[in-house]
Amino acid sequence: DVAMPRVIDELKVELTRKHAREASVKVSNGEFVIEAASRYLGWADKNAHKKRLDIGLFSHKSSATLEVAPHGLIGQTFDGDATAVDGAVDDYSADVVVTRAMGEGAIEGGAADYEIDAKNPFSTAFKYTRFHAEHASPRDLSTLTGVRRSVKGGAAAGGVEGATMEGDDVVDSVAPL
C-alpha cells in the first residue's frame, strides 16, 4: 500500500506499507531523503514480536555542490571523500554497560564542542554549528584520529551518498591513521 504523497512547503512526505509487518515514512526535500521503517526483529516469535526502527539518510545530489557541508557523525557520511572514520565504541560484553564513547576519533573536536546551553534546549549555537551559515567546508580529515576505511560508493565514486542501518559504506580496505 502506498498513500498519496503529501507536499508541505518544500517537503514531500510519503507513507508506505511494504507488507503486513513493515511500514515506512519517507520525508524529502531537494537535497536529502530521510526514511524510517518499522520492522520486526528477526525471528519475531522468539523476540516477543518486538520491532525496531531503521533509519536511512540519502543525498539527492553530491555534497560537493552544497554551499554548507553537513557535519558531525551523520554529516560526515555526506562529505564525498569515500573515507569512513570509525570513532570510539563501547564494550558491550558485560551484563551492565555504561556508555562512554562519544564519537571520539570520528568527529572534529570533542563531544563538549557539540553541546548546547542546557537552559536553551532549542539553541543552535555550538562550536561546529552549521545553522545560519552561508558557507562551510566538509570535515578536516587530517584532524580525525579514528580508524580510516576506504569505502565504495559516495560522490567520489560517482555513487549515491547515504547511510542506513546496514551501514554507510561497503568496506574496500581498512587502514589505521
Buried (B, 14 or more C-beta within 10 A) or exposed (E): EEEEEEEEEEEBEBBBEEEEEBBBBBBBEEBBBEBEBBBBEEEEEEEEEEBEEBEBBBBEEBBBEBEBBBBBBEBBBBBBBBBBBEBBBEEEEEEEEEEEEBBBBBBBEEEEEBEEEEEEEEEEEBEBBBEEEEEBEBBEBEEBEBBBBBBEBBBBBEBBBBBEEEEBBBEBEEEEE
